[in-house]
Amino acid sequence: MEHVRLRHILAVARTGSFSRAAEEERITQPALSRSIAAFEQRHAVILFDRGRGGARPTPAGELVIEQARTLLAAADDLERSLRLYGTGDVGRVAFGLGPMLASLLLPDLGQALLRARPGLRIVTVTRPPEQLLPELLDDRIEMIVGNNWKMSHVPGTEKRDLGRVRLEVMVRAGHPLAGRTAVSTPDLDGYPTASAVELSSGGFGGRGGSFVCDNFHVLRDLVLRTDCVWLSSPAFVTGELEQGSLVRLAVSDLAPIDSEICMLLRRGRSRSPAALVVAAEIEAMLGRIGGDTALSAA
Protein backbone atom coordinates (compact mmCIF):
# COMPACT_ATOMS: atom_id res chain seq x y z
CA MET A 1 0.00 0.00 0.00
CA GLU A 2 1.25 3.47 -0.77
CA HIS A 3 1.57 5.63 2.30
CA VAL A 4 0.23 8.60 0.38
CA ARG A 5 -3.15 6.88 -0.12
CA LEU A 6 -3.33 6.07 3.58
CA ARG A 7 -2.68 9.73 4.33
CA HIS A 8 -5.52 10.69 1.99
CA ILE A 9 -7.85 8.30 3.83
CA LEU A 10 -6.88 9.76 7.21
CA ALA A 11 -7.39 13.28 5.91
CA VAL A 12 -10.97 12.47 4.88
CA ALA A 13 -11.62 10.77 8.21
CA ARG A 14 -10.20 13.76 10.08
CA THR A 15 -12.09 16.45 8.14
CA GLY A 16 -15.23 14.51 7.27
CA SER A 17 -15.08 15.99 3.81
CA PHE A 18 -13.39 15.10 0.52
CA SER A 19 -13.09 18.76 -0.45
CA ARG A 20 -11.51 19.86 2.85
CA ALA A 21 -9.23 16.81 2.83
CA ALA A 22 -8.08 17.73 -0.68
CA GLU A 23 -7.28 21.28 0.47
CA GLU A 24 -5.37 19.92 3.46
CA GLU A 25 -3.38 17.53 1.27
CA ARG A 26 -2.86 20.25 -1.37
CA ILE A 27 -4.27 18.25 -4.25
CA THR A 28 -7.49 18.57 -6.30
CA GLN A 29 -10.64 16.89 -5.06
CA PRO A 30 -10.87 14.63 -8.16
CA ALA A 31 -7.29 13.46 -7.54
CA LEU A 32 -8.09 12.68 -3.91
CA SER A 33 -11.28 10.84 -4.92
CA ARG A 34 -9.36 8.76 -7.48
CA SER A 35 -6.71 7.88 -4.87
CA ILE A 36 -9.28 6.57 -2.39
CA ALA A 37 -11.33 4.87 -5.12
CA ALA A 38 -8.22 3.01 -6.27
CA PHE A 39 -7.68 1.76 -2.73
CA GLU A 40 -11.31 0.66 -2.44
CA GLN A 41 -11.23 -1.12 -5.79
CA ARG A 42 -7.98 -2.92 -5.03
CA HIS A 43 -9.21 -4.26 -1.69
CA ALA A 44 -12.92 -4.64 -2.59
CA VAL A 45 -14.13 -2.41 0.26
CA ILE A 46 -16.05 0.83 0.69
CA LEU A 47 -14.32 3.18 3.08
CA PHE A 48 -16.75 6.09 3.31
CA ASP A 49 -20.47 6.65 2.96
CA ARG A 50 -20.88 9.88 0.97
CA GLY A 51 -23.83 12.10 1.65
CA ARG A 52 -24.98 15.63 2.30
CA GLY A 53 -23.60 15.42 5.81
CA GLY A 54 -20.14 14.68 4.45
CA ALA A 55 -18.06 11.51 4.42
CA ARG A 56 -18.61 9.01 7.23
CA PRO A 57 -16.39 5.92 7.66
CA THR A 58 -17.96 2.54 7.06
CA PRO A 59 -17.05 -0.40 9.37
CA ALA A 60 -14.38 -1.36 6.85
CA GLY A 61 -13.27 2.26 6.81
CA GLU A 62 -12.94 2.31 10.62
CA LEU A 63 -10.68 -0.75 10.43
CA VAL A 64 -8.46 0.79 7.75
CA ILE A 65 -8.31 4.16 9.54
CA GLU A 66 -7.20 2.54 12.81
CA GLN A 67 -4.52 0.45 11.11
CA ALA A 68 -3.39 3.36 8.92
CA ARG A 69 -2.80 5.58 11.94
CA THR A 70 -0.58 2.92 13.52
CA LEU A 71 1.26 2.19 10.28
CA LEU A 72 1.95 5.82 9.39
CA ALA A 73 3.04 6.64 12.95
CA ALA A 74 5.51 3.75 12.79
CA ALA A 75 6.74 4.94 9.39
CA ASP A 76 7.22 8.46 10.74
CA ASP A 77 9.12 7.06 13.73
CA LEU A 78 11.34 5.03 11.42
CA GLU A 79 12.08 8.04 9.24
CA ARG A 80 12.93 10.13 12.30
CA SER A 81 15.12 7.37 13.75
CA LEU A 82 17.01 6.96 10.48
CA ARG A 83 17.51 10.72 10.27
CA LEU A 84 18.89 10.80 13.82
CA TYR A 85 20.92 7.63 13.25
CA GLY A 86 22.67 9.27 10.34
CA THR A 87 23.81 12.10 12.60
CA GLY A 88 24.96 9.76 15.39
CA ASP A 89 22.24 11.00 17.75
CA VAL A 90 20.63 7.59 18.27
CA GLY A 91 21.69 3.97 17.97
CA ARG A 92 23.87 1.57 19.90
CA VAL A 93 27.64 1.71 19.93
CA ALA A 94 29.82 -0.81 21.76
CA PHE A 95 33.57 -0.33 22.09
CA GLY A 96 36.47 -1.48 24.22
CA LEU A 97 39.19 0.48 26.00
CA GLY A 98 42.40 -0.38 27.77
CA PRO A 99 42.40 0.17 31.56
CA MET A 100 44.36 3.43 31.51
CA LEU A 101 42.21 5.04 28.85
CA ALA A 102 39.01 3.86 30.52
CA SER A 103 40.04 5.56 33.76
CA LEU A 104 41.31 8.64 31.96
CA LEU A 105 38.52 9.17 29.43
CA LEU A 106 35.29 7.39 30.29
CA PRO A 107 33.76 9.70 32.93
CA ASP A 108 34.17 12.83 30.79
CA LEU A 109 33.46 10.93 27.58
CA GLY A 110 30.17 9.57 28.88
CA GLN A 111 29.14 12.98 30.16
CA ALA A 112 29.95 14.71 26.87
CA LEU A 113 28.20 12.12 24.71
CA LEU A 114 25.04 11.78 26.78
CA ARG A 115 24.70 15.51 27.26
CA ALA A 116 24.85 16.14 23.51
CA ARG A 117 23.16 12.89 22.39
CA PRO A 118 20.90 11.52 25.14
CA GLY A 119 19.39 9.00 22.69
CA LEU A 120 22.64 7.06 22.29
CA ARG A 121 23.04 3.62 23.84
CA ILE A 122 26.70 3.32 24.83
CA VAL A 123 28.26 0.00 25.87
CA THR A 124 31.88 -0.06 27.03
CA VAL A 125 34.15 -2.99 27.82
CA THR A 126 37.36 -2.39 29.81
CA ARG A 127 40.14 -4.94 29.46
CA PRO A 128 43.72 -5.03 28.23
CA PRO A 129 43.54 -4.51 24.45
CA GLU A 130 44.80 -7.99 23.57
CA GLN A 131 41.91 -9.46 25.58
CA LEU A 132 39.43 -7.33 23.65
CA LEU A 133 40.43 -8.73 20.25
CA PRO A 134 37.99 -11.70 20.33
CA GLU A 135 35.15 -9.25 21.07
CA LEU A 136 36.15 -7.16 18.05
CA LEU A 137 36.67 -10.06 15.66
CA ASP A 138 33.29 -11.55 16.63
CA ASP A 139 31.59 -8.16 16.06
CA ARG A 140 30.50 -7.85 19.70
CA ILE A 141 32.24 -4.47 19.85
CA GLU A 142 32.81 -2.03 17.01
CA MET A 143 36.27 -0.78 17.89
CA ILE A 144 39.08 -0.93 20.44
CA VAL A 145 40.84 2.16 21.75
CA GLY A 146 44.16 1.51 23.42
CA ASN A 147 47.95 1.67 23.30
CA ASN A 148 49.41 1.29 19.83
CA TRP A 149 52.08 -1.22 20.88
CA LYS A 150 49.41 -3.64 22.03
CA MET A 151 47.51 -3.62 18.75
CA SER A 152 49.95 -3.53 15.86
CA HIS A 153 49.78 -6.04 13.00
CA VAL A 154 46.62 -7.88 14.05
CA PRO A 155 45.31 -9.90 11.07
CA GLY A 156 41.89 -8.87 9.82
CA THR A 157 42.05 -5.42 11.39
CA GLU A 158 43.02 -1.89 10.50
CA LYS A 159 44.50 0.73 12.81
CA ARG A 160 43.78 4.48 13.00
CA ASP A 161 46.06 6.71 15.08
CA LEU A 162 44.22 9.03 17.47
CA GLY A 163 46.86 10.82 19.52
CA ARG A 164 49.32 10.46 22.40
CA VAL A 165 49.26 10.42 26.17
CA ARG A 166 52.36 11.43 28.15
CA LEU A 167 53.38 8.97 30.88
CA GLU A 168 55.55 9.87 33.87
CA VAL A 169 56.91 8.12 36.94
CA MET A 170 55.05 9.11 40.11
CA VAL A 171 55.19 8.33 43.81
CA ARG A 172 53.39 9.52 46.92
CA ALA A 173 54.48 12.62 48.77
CA GLY A 174 56.82 11.49 51.51
CA HIS A 175 58.20 8.61 49.45
CA PRO A 176 61.96 8.15 50.05
CA LEU A 177 62.64 9.17 46.44
CA ALA A 178 60.25 12.12 46.40
CA GLY A 179 62.67 14.68 47.78
CA ARG A 180 65.64 13.72 45.63
CA THR A 181 66.71 15.96 42.79
CA ALA A 182 68.48 13.16 40.91
CA VAL A 183 66.88 9.74 40.44
CA SER A 184 67.98 6.95 38.10
CA THR A 185 66.33 3.66 37.17
CA PRO A 186 68.56 1.63 39.55
CA ASP A 187 67.14 3.78 42.38
CA LEU A 188 63.67 2.46 41.49
CA ASP A 189 64.70 -1.18 41.97
CA GLY A 190 64.25 -1.07 45.71
CA TYR A 191 60.56 -0.29 45.43
CA PRO A 192 57.61 -2.24 44.06
CA THR A 193 55.99 -1.17 40.83
CA ALA A 194 52.27 -0.50 40.47
CA SER A 195 51.12 -1.50 37.00
CA ALA A 196 48.05 -2.42 34.97
CA VAL A 197 49.92 -5.23 33.19
CA GLU A 198 52.43 -7.76 34.41
CA LEU A 199 55.91 -6.76 33.31
CA SER A 200 58.15 -9.63 32.21
CA SER A 201 60.95 -8.46 34.50
CA GLY A 202 58.80 -7.48 37.48
CA GLY A 203 59.69 -3.87 38.29
CA PHE A 204 61.37 -1.15 36.22
CA GLY A 205 64.86 -2.47 36.60
CA GLY A 206 64.07 -6.13 36.92
CA ARG A 207 64.70 -6.61 40.67
CA GLY A 208 61.74 -4.83 42.26
CA GLY A 209 58.42 -6.39 43.15
CA SER A 210 55.14 -5.41 41.56
CA PHE A 211 51.42 -5.06 42.15
CA VAL A 212 49.31 -5.64 39.04
CA CYS A 213 45.72 -4.44 38.72
CA ASP A 214 43.82 -3.22 35.65
CA ASN A 215 41.84 -0.68 37.68
CA PHE A 216 43.71 2.62 37.69
CA HIS A 217 41.65 3.99 40.57
CA VAL A 218 42.87 1.10 42.71
CA LEU A 219 46.46 1.69 41.53
CA ARG A 220 46.21 5.39 42.40
CA ASP A 221 44.96 4.64 45.91
CA LEU A 222 47.65 2.00 46.39
CA VAL A 223 50.42 4.40 45.35
CA LEU A 224 49.07 7.02 47.76
CA ARG A 225 49.32 4.51 50.65
CA THR A 226 52.55 2.63 49.85
CA ASP A 227 56.04 3.07 48.45
CA CYS A 228 55.01 1.77 45.02
CA VAL A 229 56.45 3.48 41.96
CA TRP A 230 53.88 4.13 39.24
CA LEU A 231 54.21 4.90 35.55
CA SER A 232 50.96 6.62 34.62
CA SER A 233 49.38 9.63 32.96
CA PRO A 234 49.57 12.87 34.97
CA ALA A 235 46.24 13.81 33.37
CA PHE A 236 44.56 11.06 35.38
CA VAL A 237 45.82 12.44 38.72
CA THR A 238 45.76 16.18 38.07
CA GLY A 239 44.07 16.86 41.42
CA GLU A 240 46.55 14.78 43.42
CA LEU A 241 49.51 16.43 41.70
CA GLU A 242 48.10 19.90 42.35
CA GLN A 243 47.43 19.04 45.99
CA GLY A 244 50.90 17.56 46.37
CA SER A 245 49.77 14.11 47.51
CA LEU A 246 51.48 12.65 44.43
CA VAL A 247 54.75 13.88 42.95
CA ARG A 248 56.57 13.30 39.68
CA LEU A 249 60.02 11.76 39.65
CA ALA A 250 62.55 13.11 37.17
CA VAL A 251 64.35 9.89 36.23
CA SER A 252 67.56 10.97 34.57
CA ASP A 253 68.15 7.86 32.46
CA LEU A 254 64.52 7.31 31.46
CA ALA A 255 63.46 9.06 28.27
CA PRO A 256 60.05 10.80 28.14
CA ILE A 257 57.36 8.26 27.36
CA ASP A 258 54.51 9.12 25.01
CA SER A 259 51.97 6.34 24.77
CA GLU A 260 50.59 6.31 21.24
CA ILE A 261 46.84 5.81 21.25
CA CYS A 262 45.08 4.17 18.34
CA MET A 263 41.73 2.74 17.35
CA LEU A 264 41.50 -0.81 16.03
CA LEU A 265 38.66 -1.80 13.64
CA ARG A 266 37.60 -4.86 11.70
CA ARG A 267 38.96 -4.52 8.19
CA GLY A 268 36.22 -3.92 5.64
CA ARG A 269 33.56 -3.02 8.21
CA SER A 270 31.69 0.28 7.93
CA ARG A 271 31.53 2.23 11.17
CA SER A 272 28.18 3.38 12.46
CA PRO A 273 27.58 7.15 12.72
CA ALA A 274 27.56 6.74 16.51
CA ALA A 275 31.02 5.12 16.39
CA LEU A 276 32.30 8.05 14.33
CA VAL A 277 30.95 10.44 16.96
CA VAL A 278 32.63 8.48 19.78
CA ALA A 279 35.97 8.32 17.93
CA ALA A 280 35.90 12.06 17.20
CA GLU A 281 35.15 12.87 20.85
CA ILE A 282 37.99 10.63 22.06
CA GLU A 283 40.40 12.27 19.63
CA ALA A 284 39.32 15.72 20.82
CA MET A 285 39.77 14.69 24.45
CA LEU A 286 43.27 13.37 23.76
CA GLY A 287 44.08 16.70 22.14
CA ARG A 288 42.85 18.58 25.22
CA ILE A 289 44.86 16.32 27.51
CA GLY A 290 47.93 17.49 25.70
CA GLY A 291 48.85 14.69 23.32
CA ASP A 292 49.56 15.34 19.67
CA THR A 293 46.37 14.71 17.73
CA ALA A 294 47.23 12.67 14.66
CA LEU A 295 45.04 11.35 11.91
CA SER A 296 41.34 12.13 11.82
CA ALA A 297 39.05 9.34 13.01
CA ALA A 298 36.37 10.24 10.50
FENURFEN-V935189 format. One record per pair of residues at least 24 apart in sequence whose C-alpha atoms are under 8 Angstrom apart, sorted by sequence separation. I is the first residue (numbers start at 0). J is the second residue. If there is no record, write none. Layout:
I/J + I/J
This chain:
7/31 + 101/125 + 194/218 + 193/218 + 7/34 + 8/35 + 89/116 + 92/119 + 96/123 + 98/125 + 7/35 + 88/116 + 89/117 + 90/118 + 91/119 + 92/120 + 93/121 + 94/122 + 95/123 + 96/124 + 97/125 + 98/126 + 193/221 + 87/116 + 88/117 + 89/118 + 90/119 + 91/120 + 92/121 + 93/122 + 94/123 + 95/124 + 96/125 + 97/126 + 98/127 + 193/222 + 4/34 + 88/118 + 89/119 + 90/120 + 91/121 + 92/122 + 93/123 + 94/124 + 95/125 + 96/126 + 97/127 + 4/35 + 88/119 + 89/120 + 91/122 + 93/124 + 95/126 + 96/127 + 97/128 + 87/119 + 96/128 + 95/128 + 4/38 + 193/227 + 191/226 + 192/227 + 193/228 + 194/229 + 17/53 + 95/131 + 190/226 + 191/227 + 192/228 + 193/229 + 194/230 + 16/53 + 17/54 + 190/227 + 191/228 + 192/229 + 193/230 + 15/53 + 16/54 + 190/228 + 15/54 + 15/55 + 187/228 + 12/54 + 11/54 + 12/55 + 12/56 + 100/144 + 95/140 + 100/145 + 93/139 + 94/140 + 93/140 + 94/141 + 95/142 + 96/143 + 97/144 + 92/140 + 93/141 + 94/142 + 95/143 + 96/144 + 97/145 + 92/141 + 93/142 + 94/143 + 95/144 + 96/145 + 97/146 + 94/144 + 171/222 + 172/223 + 175/226 + 12/64 + 170/222 + 171/223 + 174/226 + 170/223 + 171/224 + 171/225 + 234/288 + 9/64 + 171/226 + 8/64 + 170/226 + 170/227 + 9/67 + 170/228 + 9/68 + 169/228 + 170/229 + 168/228 + 169/229 + 6/67 + 168/229 + 169/230 + 5/67 + 168/230 + 169/231 + 167/230 + 168/231 + 166/230 + 167/231 + 6/71 + 166/231 + 167/232 + 5/71 + 166/232 + 167/233 + 182/248 + 184/250 + 165/232 + 166/233 + 182/249 + 183/250 + 184/251 + 164/232 + 165/233 + 181/249 + 182/250 + 183/251 + 184/252 + 2/71 + 127/196 + 177/246 + 180/249 + 181/250 + 182/251 + 183/252 + 184/253 + 177/247 + 181/251 + 183/253 + 172/243 + 177/248 + 172/244 + 176/248 + 171/244 + 172/245 + 171/245 + 172/246 + 170/245 + 171/246 + 169/245 + 170/246 + 169/246 + 170/247 + 169/247 + 170/248 + 168/247 + 169/248 + 167/247 + 168/248 + 167/248 + 168/249 + 168/250 + 127/213 + 126/213 + 167/255 + 166/255 + 167/256 + 165/255 + 166/256 + 165/256 + 166/257 + 165/257 + 166/258 + 164/257 + 165/258 + 163/257 + 164/258 + 163/258 + 164/259 + 99/195 + 163/259 + 164/260 + 98/195 + 162/259 + 163/260 + 161/259 + 162/260 + 160/259 + 161/260 + 162/261 + 160/260 + 161/261 + 160/261 + 161/262 + 159/261 + 160/262 + 158/261 + 159/262 + 158/262 + 159/263 + 158/263 + 157/263 + 158/264 + 156/263 + 157/264 + 156/264 + 157/265 + 156/265 + 157/266 + 155/265 + 156/266 + 147/258 + 148/259 + 155/266 + 102/214 + 146/258 + 147/259 + 102/215 + 146/259 + 147/260 + 150/263 + 99/213 + 102/216 + 146/260 + 147/261 + 98/213 + 99/214 + 145/260 + 146/261 + 98/214 + 99/215 + 144/260 + 145/261 + 98/215 + 144/261 + 145/262 + 144/262 + 143/262 + 144/263 + 142/262 + 143/263 + 161/281 + 162/282 + 142/263 + 143/264 + 161/282 + 164/285 + 142/264 + 163/285 + 141/264 + 142/265 + 162/285 + 141/265 + 161/285 + 162/286 + 164/288 + 165/289 + 164/289 + 165/290 + 163/289 + 164/290 + 163/290 + 162/290 + 163/291 + 135/264 + 136/265 + 141/270 + 162/291 + 163/292 + 135/265 + 162/292 + 103/234 + 161/292 + 162/293 + 99/231 + 103/235 + 161/293 + 162/294 + 102/235 + 141/274 + 160/293 + 161/294 + 160/294 + 161/295 + 159/294 + 160/295 + 161/296 + 160/296 + 159/296 + 119/273 + 112/277 + 112/280 + 108/280 + 108/281 + 108/284 + 104/281 + 92/271 + 104/284 + 92/273 + 91/273 + 92/274 + 90/273 + 87/271 + 89/273 + 87/272 + 88/273 + 86/272 + 87/273 + 85/272 + 86/273 + 87/274 + 84/272 + 87/275 + 84/273 + 87/276
